[in-house]
């Protein structure tokens, strides 16, 4: 029996949502220069960068292991700085989960902003762990990105 799950992570940011949205949508390859120890490559396989329907793959190190995540950009919402990535290949869906979707968006919070990662996934059974380590990884990447962008 498959088990559906949802995990949400929040990161308070200083920069506007445009900065993060632009990097994740149009310039994901720049993450390689900013975080060479964490992100090794971001390749475009089909379509155009930043366009719904495009297929990209991330090459990264997580938990001390080099991994790959192949994703299709399912949808984009400029107003909410939202991007929906459906994972279609790589370690997450080839080895662990039956399905995995990653949603990124930014929303106002008081005088600041909050960047949100949402994972929607389907586990094949109870032995597969919740992706909390991956959530921590992506939240820390956002914190690092926010710090990097504030030093410019």
N, C-alpha and C positions, 0 to 999 in steps of 0.2 A: 504494500500500500504506500503510495507516494504521500509526502507530507509537505504542505505549502508553508512558507515562512516569509517573514518580513523583518528587516532590521534597518533601523534609522540611526544615522550619526549626524551630529550638529557641530559646526565649528564657527565661532564668532570671528569675523574678519574685519579688517580695517579698510581694505580697498573696496571699490565698487564691484558689483557682481559682473560688470562688463569685463573686467580684467580676467577673471577666472573662466567665464563663459567663452571669451575670445580664445584663450589658450587651449581649453579643452576641445573647442569646436574647430577653430581655424589653424591653430599652431601647436598641436600636441607634440610634434617633433621637437619643439623647443625645450620640452621637459628633459630631454636627454642632456642638453648642455647645463641645465639648472641642477639636475639631480643625477649625475652620471653613476653614482653608486646604487641608485634605486631604479631608475628607468634607463634602459639601454637602447631602445629603438621604438619608433612608432611608424608603421608602414601603412600606406594607402594601397588597398588591393583593388577596389572598384569604386567608381564614382568620383566625386570631387570632394576635397577636404571641406568639412563643415556642412555638408548637404545631407538631408535625410535620404536614406537608402545606401549611403556610402559604407564600405566595409574597410575597417582598419584592424591592425593588430598591434598590441602593446607587448614589448619584451621587457621584463622587469625582474627584480630580485625581491622575493618575499620569503620570510622565514629562512633566509640563508640559501634559498634555492632559486635558480633561474627558471622563470615561468613565461608562458605566453597566454594572452587572452585575445581571441579574434572576436570582433564585435561589429554589429551593424547599427548605424545610427537610425533608430526607429522614428524619433520625432524631435523637433526643436521648437521651443517657445521663447522668442526674444524677450518678451515682456517680463517673464519670470526668470530669465536667464536659465532656462531648463533645457537639458539634453537627456534623452532616453537612449541608453545603449543596451541592446540585446546581445548577450554573449552567445556566439554560435560555434565557437571552437576554442581549444586550449584546455588547460588543466582543470578549470572550473566545471565545464560541462562534459569533457571527455573522461574525467576521472571521478568527480564528486557528485555533481548535481544534475538532475534531469533537465532543468531549465534555470536560467539566471539572467536577471535584468538589473541594470545599474542606472539609477536616476540621479542626476545632479541638478540642483537648483539653488538660487539665492533669493532670500526674502528679507524685508526690513525687520529690525527688532529694536524697538526703542530708538535711540539715536544712532544705532549701528546697523550691521547686517549679519545675517547668519547664512552660511553655506550648508546645504544639507545633502547628504548621500543617502539614498534609499536602495536597499537590496530587496528584490522580490525573487524568491527562489523556490524550487521544488526539490526536496530531498527524496532519494529512492527509498530510504528507510531511516530508522532512528539512530543507526550507527554513524551516520554522516553528521559531523559537527556543524553548529551554526557558524557562519563566516565572520565571527567577531574579530579574528586576527586580521583579516583582509579589511574590515571596516576601520580598525585602528590604523592600519597602513595608509589607507586613503585619507583619513582625517589628518594624520600626521603630515602627509604630502601637502595637503591644503594649508596647514599651518606653516610649513616650510615655504610654500609658494607665496603666502601672504607676507612672510618676513622678507623674502627675496624681493618682492615687488615694492616693499616699503623702503628698501635700501637704495632703490634707483633714484 
